[in-house]
């Protein structure tokens, strides 16, 4: 073991013990205050060293975190599809929408699920509600649908819409969005299905912005 390429000096002239922890791996303290250092082992990608309590050697485990899976930056798209979801690794996803602007009019942004990896998208079975409020009122307005999920209030070419939507494998979507003069939240479900893809789109026309899909690790 060395520091910055130089051997460590052992106190009182001792020879120490042979220690090899591999490159770029943390060193663990011994089982006692005077015990030998312990090797942590190789650091797996995307995992963290976790303590198991006093006098127990720590281990590497996957951590609860968001992992960026896909980013789309449409300029004149009519719809965007996200496929091959709901693997053994992730059953919960987050769709982050940034700077969403329609090319014309005031359409709402919507979503539909797929159970065949995007070969087709479901247009029935939804229970979707969106509640929105303007910045200068105290009255909520509700919109609802059974054919698609409502993600935003009517948008505007003058105000970019931003939001975060959480999607589960069981056909559930919830989240919030807003623009320059209104904000709201959505709760949508299509019960009894297993989702493996979804599509997002405006009621009409094309749109621009950035959409980022994250997988959320829910185990530790």
Biotite code that builds the C-alpha atoms (Angstrom):
import biotite.structure as struc

atoms = struc.array([
    struc.Atom([0.000, 0.000, 0.000], chain_id="A", res_id=1, res_name="UNK", atom_name="CA", element="C"),
    struc.Atom([1.339, 3.429, -0.900], chain_id="A", res_id=2, res_name="UNK", atom_name="CA", element="C"),
    struc.Atom([0.388, 7.077, -0.755], chain_id="A", res_id=3, res_name="UNK", atom_name="CA", element="C"),
    struc.Atom([0.755, 9.017, -3.999], chain_id="A", res_id=4, res_name="UNK", atom_name="CA", element="C"),
    struc.Atom([3.131, 6.355, -5.277], chain_id="A", res_id=5, res_name="UNK", atom_name="CA", element="C"),
    struc.Atom([5.330, 6.382, -2.156], chain_id="A", res_id=6, res_name="UNK", atom_name="CA", element="C"),
    struc.Atom([5.519, 3.609, 0.477], chain_id="A", res_id=7, res_name="UNK", atom_name="CA", element="C"),
    struc.Atom([3.881, 4.416, 3.792], chain_id="A", res_id=8, res_name="UNK", atom_name="CA", element="C"),
    struc.Atom([6.171, 4.696, 6.796], chain_id="A", res_id=9, res_name="UNK", atom_name="CA", element="C"),
    struc.Atom([5.290, 2.103, 9.445], chain_id="A", res_id=10, res_name="UNK", atom_name="CA", element="C"),
    struc.Atom([5.400, 3.430, 13.001], chain_id="A", res_id=11, res_name="UNK", atom_name="CA", element="C"),
    struc.Atom([8.120, 2.142, 15.357], chain_id="A", res_id=12, res_name="UNK", atom_name="CA", element="C"),
    struc.Atom([9.959, 0.377, 12.576], chain_id="A", res_id=13, res_name="UNK", atom_name="CA", element="C"),
    struc.Atom([7.423, -2.391, 11.989], chain_id="A", res_id=14, res_name="UNK", atom_name="CA", element="C"),
    struc.Atom([7.010, -4.083, 8.647], chain_id="A", res_id=15, res_name="UNK", atom_name="CA", element="C"),
    struc.Atom([3.213, -3.950, 8.561], chain_id="A", res_id=16, res_name="UNK", atom_name="CA", element="C"),
    struc.Atom([1.092, -6.464, 6.685], chain_id="A", res_id=17, res_name="UNK", atom_name="CA", element="C"),
    struc.Atom([0.688, -7.114, 2.985], chain_id="A", res_id=18, res_name="UNK", atom_name="CA", element="C"),
    struc.Atom([-2.413, -5.315, 1.726], chain_id="A", res_id=19, res_name="UNK", atom_name="CA", element="C"),
    struc.Atom([-3.850, -5.180, -1.787], chain_id="A", res_id=20, res_name="UNK", atom_name="CA", element="C"),
    struc.Atom([-7.186, -3.488, -2.340], chain_id="A", res_id=21, res_name="UNK", atom_name="CA", element="C"),
    struc.Atom([-7.026, -2.991, -6.097], chain_id="A", res_id=22, res_name="UNK", atom_name="CA", element="C"),
    struc.Atom([-7.158, 0.329, -7.874], chain_id="A", res_id=23, res_name="UNK", atom_name="CA", element="C"),
    struc.Atom([-9.606, 3.091, -6.920], chain_id="A", res_id=24, res_name="UNK", atom_name="CA", element="C"),
    struc.Atom([-11.326, 1.046, -4.188], chain_id="A", res_id=25, res_name="UNK", atom_name="CA", element="C"),
    struc.Atom([-12.078, 2.376, -0.677], chain_id="A", res_id=26, res_name="UNK", atom_name="CA", element="C"),
    struc.Atom([-10.201, 1.001, 2.340], chain_id="A", res_id=27, res_name="UNK", atom_name="CA", element="C"),
    struc.Atom([-12.231, -0.224, 5.311], chain_id="A", res_id=28, res_name="UNK", atom_name="CA", element="C"),
    struc.Atom([-11.182, 0.066, 8.921], chain_id="A", res_id=29, res_name="UNK", atom_name="CA", element="C"),
    struc.Atom([-10.456, -3.098, 10.866], chain_id="A", res_id=30, res_name="UNK", atom_name="CA", element="C"),
    struc.Atom([-12.849, -4.923, 13.155], chain_id="A", res_id=31, res_name="UNK", atom_name="CA", element="C"),
    struc.Atom([-11.197, -3.172, 16.125], chain_id="A", res_id=32, res_name="UNK", atom_name="CA", element="C"),
    struc.Atom([-9.467, 0.157, 16.617], chain_id="A", res_id=33, res_name="UNK", atom_name="CA", element="C"),
    struc.Atom([-6.095, -1.561, 16.183], chain_id="A", res_id=34, res_name="UNK", atom_name="CA", element="C"),
    struc.Atom([-7.135, -4.220, 13.673], chain_id="A", res_id=35, res_name="UNK", atom_name="CA", element="C"),
    struc.Atom([-5.749, -4.525, 10.171], chain_id="A", res_id=36, res_name="UNK", atom_name="CA", element="C"),
    struc.Atom([-7.354, -2.629, 7.330], chain_id="A", res_id=37, res_name="UNK", atom_name="CA", element="C"),
    struc.Atom([-9.885, -4.558, 5.241], chain_id="A", res_id=38, res_name="UNK", atom_name="CA", element="C"),
    struc.Atom([-10.186, -4.613, 1.466], chain_id="A", res_id=39, res_name="UNK", atom_name="CA", element="C"),
    struc.Atom([-13.531, -3.357, 0.161], chain_id="A", res_id=40, res_name="UNK", atom_name="CA", element="C"),
    struc.Atom([-13.191, -5.248, -3.110], chain_id="A", res_id=41, res_name="UNK", atom_name="CA", element="C"),
    struc.Atom([-14.025, -4.020, -6.576], chain_id="A", res_id=42, res_name="UNK", atom_name="CA", element="C"),
    struc.Atom([-16.493, -1.165, -6.774], chain_id="A", res_id=43, res_name="UNK", atom_name="CA", element="C"),
    struc.Atom([-19.369, -2.272, -9.065], chain_id="A", res_id=44, res_name="UNK", atom_name="CA", element="C"),
    struc.Atom([-20.736, 0.362, -11.423], chain_id="A", res_id=45, res_name="UNK", atom_name="CA", element="C"),
    struc.Atom([-23.776, 2.137, -10.016], chain_id="A", res_id=46, res_name="UNK", atom_name="CA", element="C"),
    struc.Atom([-23.456, 0.683, -6.515], chain_id="A", res_id=47, res_name="UNK", atom_name="CA", element="C"),
    struc.Atom([-22.475, 2.176, -3.167], chain_id="A", res_id=48, res_name="UNK", atom_name="CA", element="C"),
    struc.Atom([-20.600, 0.846, -0.151], chain_id="A", res_id=49, res_name="UNK", atom_name="CA", element="C"),
    struc.Atom([-23.163, 0.343, 2.621], chain_id="A", res_id=50, res_name="UNK", atom_name="CA", element="C"),
    struc.Atom([-22.514, -0.341, 6.297], chain_id="A", res_id=51, res_name="UNK", atom_name="CA", element="C"),
    struc.Atom([-24.144, -3.329, 7.947], chain_id="A", res_id=52, res_name="UNK", atom_name="CA", element="C"),
    struc.Atom([-23.658, -1.990, 11.455], chain_id="A", res_id=53, res_name="UNK", atom_name="CA", element="C"),
    struc.Atom([-20.863, -1.938, 14.010], chain_id="A", res_id=54, res_name="UNK", atom_name="CA", element="C"),
    struc.Atom([-18.190, -4.646, 13.665], chain_id="A", res_id=55, res_name="UNK", atom_name="CA", element="C"),
    struc.Atom([-19.675, -5.911, 10.391], chain_id="A", res_id=56, res_name="UNK", atom_name="CA", element="C"),
    struc.Atom([-17.877, -5.376, 7.101], chain_id="A", res_id=57, res_name="UNK", atom_name="CA", element="C"),
    struc.Atom([-19.711, -3.141, 4.648], chain_id="A", res_id=58, res_name="UNK", atom_name="CA", element="C"),
    struc.Atom([-20.900, -4.415, 1.276], chain_id="A", res_id=59, res_name="UNK", atom_name="CA", element="C"),
    struc.Atom([-21.704, -2.937, -2.128], chain_id="A", res_id=60, res_name="UNK", atom_name="CA", element="C"),
    struc.Atom([-25.358, -2.602, -3.019], chain_id="A", res_id=61, res_name="UNK", atom_name="CA", element="C"),
    struc.Atom([-27.433, -0.963, -5.724], chain_id="A", res_id=62, res_name="UNK", atom_name="CA", element="C"),
    struc.Atom([-28.658, 2.429, -4.553], chain_id="A", res_id=63, res_name="UNK", atom_name="CA", element="C"),
    struc.Atom([-32.006, 4.113, -4.939], chain_id="A", res_id=64, res_name="UNK", atom_name="CA", element="C"),
    struc.Atom([-31.418, 6.622, -7.683], chain_id="A", res_id=65, res_name="UNK", atom_name="CA", element="C"),
    struc.Atom([-32.605, 7.964, -11.012], chain_id="A", res_id=66, res_name="UNK", atom_name="CA", element="C"),
    struc.Atom([-30.805, 6.636, -14.070], chain_id="A", res_id=67, res_name="UNK", atom_name="CA", element="C"),
    struc.Atom([-31.175, 8.531, -17.335], chain_id="A", res_id=68, res_name="UNK", atom_name="CA", element="C"),
    struc.Atom([-32.372, 6.067, -19.975], chain_id="A", res_id=69, res_name="UNK", atom_name="CA", element="C"),
    struc.Atom([-33.360, 8.242, -22.912], chain_id="A", res_id=70, res_name="UNK", atom_name="CA", element="C"),
    struc.Atom([-33.518, 11.900, -23.917], chain_id="A", res_id=71, res_name="UNK", atom_name="CA", element="C"),
    struc.Atom([-35.495, 13.115, -26.904], chain_id="A", res_id=72, res_name="UNK", atom_name="CA", element="C"),
    struc.Atom([-35.328, 16.662, -28.278], chain_id="A", res_id=73, res_name="UNK", atom_name="CA", element="C"),
    struc.Atom([-38.051, 16.966, -30.903], chain_id="A", res_id=74, res_name="UNK", atom_name="CA", element="C"),
    struc.Atom([-38.324, 20.024, -33.115], chain_id="A", res_id=75, res_name="UNK", atom_name="CA", element="C"),
    struc.Atom([-41.276, 19.113, -35.351], chain_id="A", res_id=76, res_name="UNK", atom_name="CA", element="C"),
    struc.Atom([-42.559, 15.842, -33.905], chain_id="A", res_id=77, res_name="UNK", atom_name="CA", element="C"),
    struc.Atom([-46.210, 14.822, -33.757], chain_id="A", res_id=78, res_name="UNK", atom_name="CA", element="C"),
    struc.Atom([-45.560, 12.053, -31.185], chain_id="A", res_id=79, res_name="UNK", atom_name="CA", element="C"),
    struc.Atom([-42.691, 10.482, -29.255], chain_id="A", res_id=80, res_name="UNK", atom_name="CA", element="C"),
    struc.Atom([-42.574, 6.800, -28.332], chain_id="A", res_id=81, res_name="UNK", atom_name="CA", element="C"),
    struc.Atom([-40.709, 5.245, -25.392], chain_id="A", res_id=82, res_name="UNK", atom_name="CA", element="C"),
    struc.Atom([-40.471, 1.457, -25.707], chain_id="A", res_id=83, res_name="UNK", atom_name="CA", element="C"),
    struc.Atom([-38.865, -1.598, -24.044], chain_id="A", res_id=84, res_name="UNK", atom_name="CA", element="C"),
    struc.Atom([-39.822, -0.498, -20.536], chain_id="A", res_id=85, res_name="UNK", atom_name="CA", element="C"),
    struc.Atom([-40.673, -2.328, -17.324], chain_id="A", res_id=86, res_name="UNK", atom_name="CA", element="C"),
    struc.Atom([-37.644, -4.587, -17.163], chain_id="A", res_id=87, res_name="UNK", atom_name="CA", element="C"),
    struc.Atom([-36.572, -6.512, -14.099], chain_id="A", res_id=88, res_name="UNK", atom_name="CA", element="C"),
    struc.Atom([-34.462, -3.481, -13.160], chain_id="A", res_id=89, res_name="UNK", atom_name="CA", element="C"),
    struc.Atom([-37.156, -0.784, -13.227], chain_id="A", res_id=90, res_name="UNK", atom_name="CA", element="C"),
    struc.Atom([-40.886, -0.833, -12.589], chain_id="A", res_id=91, res_name="UNK", atom_name="CA", element="C"),
    struc.Atom([-41.089, 2.903, -11.877], chain_id="A", res_id=92, res_name="UNK", atom_name="CA", element="C"),
    struc.Atom([-40.102, 5.649, -14.314], chain_id="A", res_id=93, res_name="UNK", atom_name="CA", element="C"),
    struc.Atom([-40.017, 9.441, -14.353], chain_id="A", res_id=94, res_name="UNK", atom_name="CA", element="C"),
    struc.Atom([-40.637, 11.476, -17.506], chain_id="A", res_id=95, res_name="UNK", atom_name="CA", element="C"),
    struc.Atom([-39.180, 14.983, -17.181], chain_id="A", res_id=96, res_name="UNK", atom_name="CA", element="C"),
    struc.Atom([-40.587, 17.500, -19.663], chain_id="A", res_id=97, res_name="UNK", atom_name="CA", element="C"),
    struc.Atom([-38.657, 20.717, -20.218], chain_id="A", res_id=98, res_name="UNK", atom_name="CA", element="C"),
    struc.Atom([-39.475, 23.619, -22.528], chain_id="A", res_id=99, res_name="UNK", atom_name="CA", element="C"),
    struc.Atom([-42.430, 21.962, -24.235], chain_id="A", res_id=100, res_name="UNK", atom_name="CA", element="C"),
    struc.Atom([-43.973, 24.242, -26.880], chain_id="A", res_id=101, res_name="UNK", atom_name="CA", element="C"),
    struc.Atom([-46.596, 23.455, -29.558], chain_id="A", res_id=102, res_name="UNK", atom_name="CA", element="C"),
    struc.Atom([-46.035, 24.787, -33.050], chain_id="A", res_id=103, res_name="UNK", atom_name="CA", element="C"),
    struc.Atom([-49.496, 26.344, -33.127], chain_id="A", res_id=104, res_name="UNK", atom_name="CA", element="C"),
    struc.Atom([-52.630, 26.792, -31.052], chain_id="A", res_id=105, res_name="UNK", atom_name="CA", element="C"),
    struc.Atom([-53.217, 25.746, -27.440], chain_id="A", res_id=106, res_name="UNK", atom_name="CA", element="C"),
    struc.Atom([-53.361, 21.929, -27.463], chain_id="A", res_id=107, res_name="UNK", atom_name="CA", element="C"),
    struc.Atom([-52.984, 19.761, -24.355], chain_id="A", res_id=108, res_name="UNK", atom_name="CA", element="C"),
    struc.Atom([-50.179, 17.228, -23.956], chain_id="A", res_id=109, res_name="UNK", atom_name="CA", element="C"),
    struc.Atom([-51.325, 13.605, -23.583], chain_id="A", res_id=110, res_name="UNK", atom_name="CA", element="C"),
    struc.Atom([-50.129, 10.007, -23.160], chain_id="A", res_id=111, res_name="UNK", atom_name="CA", element="C"),
    struc.Atom([-51.255, 6.496, -24.056], chain_id="A", res_id=112, res_name="UNK", atom_name="CA", element="C"),
    struc.Atom([-49.901, 3.158, -22.802], chain_id="A", res_id=113, res_name="UNK", atom_name="CA", element="C"),
    struc.Atom([-48.901, 0.078, -24.779], chain_id="A", res_id=114, res_name="UNK", atom_name="CA", element="C"),
    struc.Atom([-48.820, -3.572, -23.715], chain_id="A", res_id=115, res_name="UNK", atom_name="CA", element="C"),
    struc.Atom([-47.099, -4.829, -26.899], chain_id="A", res_id=116, res_name="UNK", atom_name="CA", element="C"),
    struc.Atom([-43.970, -2.651, -26.818], chain_id="A", res_id=117, res_name="UNK", atom_name="CA", element="C"),
    struc.Atom([-45.357, 0.064, -29.056], chain_id="A", res_id=118, res_name="UNK", atom_name="CA", element="C"),
    struc.Atom([-46.922, -1.958, -31.866], chain_id="A", res_id=119, res_name="UNK", atom_name="CA", element="C"),
    struc.Atom([-50.171, -0.239, -30.879], chain_id="A", res_id=120, res_name="UNK", atom_name="CA", element="C"),
    struc.Atom([-51.365, 2.052, -28.105], chain_id="A", res_id=121, res_name="UNK", atom_name="CA", element="C"),
    struc.Atom([-54.462, 1.662, -25.963], chain_id="A", res_id=122, res_name="UNK", atom_name="CA", element="C"),
    struc.Atom([-57.337, 4.073, -26.586], chain_id="A", res_id=123, res_name="UNK", atom_name="CA", element="C"),
    struc.Atom([-59.747, 2.638, -23.996], chain_id="A", res_id=124, res_name="UNK", atom_name="CA", element="C"),
    struc.Atom([-59.882, 1.850, -20.296], chain_id="A", res_id=125, res_name="UNK", atom_name="CA", element="C"),
    struc.Atom([-58.356, 5.045, -18.890], chain_id="A", res_id=126, res_name="UNK", atom_name="CA", element="C"),
    struc.Atom([-59.505, 6.892, -15.815], chain_id="A", res_id=127, res_name="UNK", atom_name="CA", element="C"),
    struc.Atom([-57.685, 10.181, -16.241], chain_id="A", res_id=128, res_name="UNK", atom_name="CA", element="C"),
    struc.Atom([-58.260, 13.481, -14.533], chain_id="A", res_id=129, res_name="UNK", atom_name="CA", element="C"),
    struc.Atom([-56.352, 16.764, -14.731], chain_id="A", res_id=130, res_name="UNK", atom_name="CA", element="C"),
    struc.Atom([-56.964, 19.658, -12.327], chain_id="A", res_id=131, res_name="UNK", atom_name="CA", element="C"),
    struc.Atom([-55.511, 23.052, -13.211], chain_id="A", res_id=132, res_name="UNK", atom_name="CA", element="C"),
    struc.Atom([-55.562, 26.524, -11.744], chain_id="A", res_id=133, res_name="UNK", atom_name="CA", element="C"),
    struc.Atom([-54.534, 29.912, -13.113], chain_id="A", res_id=134, res_name="UNK", atom_name="CA", element="C"),
    struc.Atom([-52.048, 31.983, -11.139], chain_id="A", res_id=135, res_name="UNK", atom_name="CA", element="C"),
    struc.Atom([-54.592, 34.759, -10.447], chain_id="A", res_id=136, res_name="UNK", atom_name="CA", element="C"),
    struc.Atom([-57.628, 32.671, -9.418], chain_id="A", res_id=137, res_name="UNK", atom_name="CA", element="C"),
    struc.Atom([-58.642, 30.317, -6.617], chain_id="A", res_id=138, res_name="UNK", atom_name="CA", element="C"),
    struc.Atom([-60.839, 28.086, -8.780], chain_id="A", res_id=139, res_name="UNK", atom_name="CA", element="C"),
    struc.Atom([-59.701, 24.720, -10.126], chain_id="A", res_id=140, res_name="UNK", atom_name="CA", element="C"),
    struc.Atom([-60.821, 23.454, -13.531], chain_id="A", res_id=141, res_name="UNK", atom_name="CA", element="C"),
    struc.Atom([-61.111, 19.726, -14.177], chain_id="A", res_id=142, res_name="UNK", atom_name="CA", element="C"),
    struc.Atom([-60.674, 17.818, -17.430], chain_id="A", res_id=143, res_name="UNK", atom_name="CA", element="C"),
    struc.Atom([-61.043, 14.050, -17.727], chain_id="A", res_id=144, res_name="UNK", atom_name="CA", element="C"),
    struc.Atom([-60.813, 11.290, -20.304], chain_id="A", res_id=145, res_name="UNK", atom_name="CA", element="C"),
    struc.Atom([-61.305, 7.537, -20.760], chain_id="A", res_id=146, res_name="UNK", atom_name="CA", element="C"),
    struc.Atom([-59.387, 7.304, -24.066], chain_id="A", res_id=147, res_name="UNK", atom_name="CA", element="C"),
    struc.Atom([-56.042, 8.867, -23.090], chain_id="A", res_id=148, res_name="UNK", atom_name="CA", element="C"),
    struc.Atom([-54.131, 10.391, -20.193], chain_id="A", res_id=149, res_name="UNK", atom_name="CA", element="C"),
    struc.Atom([-54.169, 14.163, -19.783], chain_id="A", res_id=150, res_name="UNK", atom_name="CA", element="C"),
    struc.Atom([-50.736, 15.445, -18.741], chain_id="A", res_id=151, res_name="UNK", atom_name="CA", element="C"),
    struc.Atom([-51.090, 19.217, -19.064], chain_id="A", res_id=152, res_name="UNK", atom_name="CA", element="C"),
    struc.Atom([-53.552, 22.026, -19.326], chain_id="A", res_id=153, res_name="UNK", atom_name="CA", element="C"),
    struc.Atom([-53.959, 23.647, -22.751], chain_id="A", res_id=154, res_name="UNK", atom_name="CA", element="C"),
    struc.Atom([-50.496, 24.896, -23.667], chain_id="A", res_id=155, res_name="UNK", atom_name="CA", element="C"),
    struc.Atom([-49.317, 27.996, -25.473], chain_id="A", res_id=156, res_name="UNK", atom_name="CA", element="C"),
    struc.Atom([-46.777, 29.016, -28.064], chain_id="A", res_id=157, res_name="UNK", atom_name="CA", element="C"),
    struc.Atom([-45.935, 31.925, -25.747], chain_id="A", res_id=158, res_name="UNK", atom_name="CA", element="C"),
    struc.Atom([-45.176, 29.895, -22.598], chain_id="A", res_id=159, res_name="UNK", atom_name="CA", element="C"),
    struc.Atom([-43.039, 26.763, -22.368], chain_id="A", res_id=160, res_name="UNK", atom_name="CA", element="C"),
    struc.Atom([-44.536, 23.935, -20.300], chain_id="A", res_id=161, res_name="UNK", atom_name="CA", element="C"),
    struc.Atom([-42.461, 21.973, -17.789], chain_id="A", res_id=162, res_name="UNK", atom_name="CA", element="C"),
    struc.Atom([-43.374, 18.973, -15.660], chain_id="A", res_id=163, res_name="UNK", atom_name="CA", element="C"),
    struc.Atom([-42.526, 15.606, -14.109], chain_id="A", res_id=164, res_name="UNK", atom_name="CA", element="C"),
    struc.Atom([-44.658, 12.496, -14.549], chain_id="A", res_id=165, res_name="UNK", atom_name="CA", element="C"),
    struc.Atom([-44.196, 9.164, -12.763], chain_id="A", res_id=166, res_name="UNK", atom_name="CA", element="C"),
    struc.Atom([-45.179, 5.979, -14.595], chain_id="A", res_id=167, res_name="UNK", atom_name="CA", element="C"),
    struc.Atom([-45.552, 2.471, -13.158], chain_id="A", res_id=168, res_name="UNK", atom_name="CA", element="C"),
    struc.Atom([-45.739, -0.956, -14.744], chain_id="A", res_id=169, res_name="UNK", atom_name="CA", element="C"),
    struc.Atom([-49.288, -1.335, -13.451], chain_id="A", res_id=170, res_name="UNK", atom_name="CA", element="C"),
    struc.Atom([-50.710, 1.334, -15.738], chain_id="A", res_id=171, res_name="UNK", atom_name="CA", element="C"),
    struc.Atom([-50.564, 4.287, -13.344], chain_id="A", res_id=172, res_name="UNK", atom_name="CA", element="C"),
    struc.Atom([-49.343, 7.808, -14.124], chain_id="A", res_id=173, res_name="UNK", atom_name="CA", element="C"),
    struc.Atom([-49.276, 10.825, -11.835], chain_id="A", res_id=174, res_name="UNK", atom_name="CA", element="C"),
    struc.Atom([-47.439, 14.130, -11.889], chain_id="A", res_id=175, res_name="UNK", atom_name="CA", element="C"),
    struc.Atom([-47.575, 17.890, -12.211], chain_id="A", res_id=176, res_name="UNK", atom_name="CA", element="C"),
    struc.Atom([-46.916, 20.473, -14.898], chain_id="A", res_id=177, res_name="UNK", atom_name="CA", element="C"),
    struc.Atom([-47.123, 24.193, -15.456], chain_id="A", res_id=178, res_name="UNK", atom_name="CA", element="C"),
    struc.Atom([-46.339, 27.107, -17.749], chain_id="A", res_id=179, res_name="UNK", atom_name="CA", element="C"),
    struc.Atom([-46.334, 30.880, -17.549], chain_id="A", res_id=180, res_name="UNK", atom_name="CA", element="C"),
    struc.Atom([-49.860, 31.317, -16.233], chain_id="A", res_id=181, res_name="UNK", atom_name="CA", element="C"),
    struc.Atom([-51.299, 27.980, -15.130], chain_id="A", res_id=182, res_name="UNK", atom_name="CA", element="C"),
    struc.Atom([-50.274, 24.800, -13.309], chain_id="A", res_id=183, res_name="UNK", atom_name="CA", element="C"),
    struc.Atom([-51.943, 21.537, -12.472], chain_id="A", res_id=184, res_name="UNK", atom_name="CA", element="C"),
    struc.Atom([-51.656, 17.871, -11.634], chain_id="A", res_id=185, res_name="UNK", atom_name="CA", element="C"),
    struc.Atom([-52.741, 14.633, -13.253], chain_id="A", res_id=186, res_name="UNK", atom_name="CA", element="C"),
    struc.Atom([-53.817, 11.278, -11.857], chain_id="A", res_id=187, res_name="UNK", atom_name="CA", element="C"),
    struc.Atom([-54.377, 8.603, -14.483], chain_id="A", res_id=188, res_name="UNK", atom_name="CA", element="C"),
    struc.Atom([-54.735, 4.839, -14.478], chain_id="A", res_id=189, res_name="UNK", atom_name="CA", element="C"),
    struc.Atom([-55.572, 2.047, -16.891], chain_id="A", res_id=190, res_name="UNK", atom_name="CA", element="C"),
    struc.Atom([-56.091, -0.835, -14.454], chain_id="A", res_id=191, res_name="UNK", atom_name="CA", element="C"),
    struc.Atom([-55.356, -4.490, -15.089], chain_id="A", res_id=192, res_name="UNK", atom_name="CA", element="C"),
    struc.Atom([-52.593, -4.033, -17.669], chain_id="A", res_id=193, res_name="UNK", atom_name="CA", element="C"),
    struc.Atom([-48.820, -4.428, -17.741], chain_id="A", res_id=194, res_name="UNK", atom_name="CA", element="C"),
    struc.Atom([-47.208, -1.457, -19.443], chain_id="A", res_id=195, res_name="UNK", atom_name="CA", element="C"),
    struc.Atom([-44.033, -1.826, -21.530], chain_id="A", res_id=196, res_name="UNK", atom_name="CA", element="C"),
    struc.Atom([-44.209, 1.310, -23.695], chain_id="A", res_id=197, res_name="UNK", atom_name="CA", element="C"),
    struc.Atom([-45.959, 4.661, -23.956], chain_id="A", res_id=198, res_name="UNK", atom_name="CA", element="C"),
    struc.Atom([-46.415, 7.483, -26.428], chain_id="A", res_id=199, res_name="UNK", atom_name="CA", element="C"),
    struc.Atom([-46.792, 11.217, -25.759], chain_id="A", res_id=200, res_name="UNK", atom_name="CA", element="C"),
    struc.Atom([-48.339, 13.741, -28.127], chain_id="A", res_id=201, res_name="UNK", atom_name="CA", element="C"),
    struc.Atom([-50.357, 16.927, -28.460], chain_id="A", res_id=202, res_name="UNK", atom_name="CA", element="C"),
    struc.Atom([-54.027, 16.992, -29.363], chain_id="A", res_id=203, res_name="UNK", atom_name="CA", element="C"),
    struc.Atom([-52.953, 18.341, -32.736], chain_id="A", res_id=204, res_name="UNK", atom_name="CA", element="C"),
    struc.Atom([-49.872, 19.635, -34.504], chain_id="A", res_id=205, res_name="UNK", atom_name="CA", element="C"),
    struc.Atom([-46.171, 19.249, -33.838], chain_id="A", res_id=206, res_name="UNK", atom_name="CA", element="C"),
    struc.Atom([-44.074, 20.362, -30.881], chain_id="A", res_id=207, res_name="UNK", atom_name="CA", element="C"),
    struc.Atom([-40.560, 21.011, -29.616], chain_id="A", res_id=208, res_name="UNK", atom_name="CA", element="C"),
    struc.Atom([-38.802, 20.676, -26.270], chain_id="A", res_id=209, res_name="UNK", atom_name="CA", element="C"),
    struc.Atom([-36.785, 18.134, -24.282], chain_id="A", res_id=210, res_name="UNK", atom_name="CA", element="C"),
    struc.Atom([-38.174, 14.936, -22.785], chain_id="A", res_id=211, res_name="UNK", atom_name="CA", element="C"),
    struc.Atom([-35.961, 12.801, -20.531], chain_id="A", res_id=212, res_name="UNK", atom_name="CA", element="C"),
    struc.Atom([-36.940, 9.356, -19.266], chain_id="A", res_id=213, res_name="UNK", atom_name="CA", element="C"),
    struc.Atom([-35.396, 8.069, -16.019], chain_id="A", res_id=214, res_name="UNK", atom_name="CA", element="C"),
    struc.Atom([-35.575, 4.619, -14.480], chain_id="A", res_id=215, res_name="UNK", atom_name="CA", element="C"),
    struc.Atom([-35.980, 4.754, -10.699], chain_id="A", res_id=216, res_name="UNK", atom_name="CA", element="C"),
    struc.Atom([-34.344, 2.016, -8.646], chain_id="A", res_id=217, res_name="UNK", atom_name="CA", element="C"),
    struc.Atom([-36.716, 1.182, -5.798], chain_id="A", res_id=218, res_name="UNK", atom_name="CA", element="C"),
    struc.Atom([-34.611, -1.508, -4.090], chain_id="A", res_id=219, res_name="UNK", atom_name="CA", element="C"),
    struc.Atom([-31.588, -1.191, -1.828], chain_id="A", res_id=220, res_name="UNK", atom_name="CA", element="C"),
])
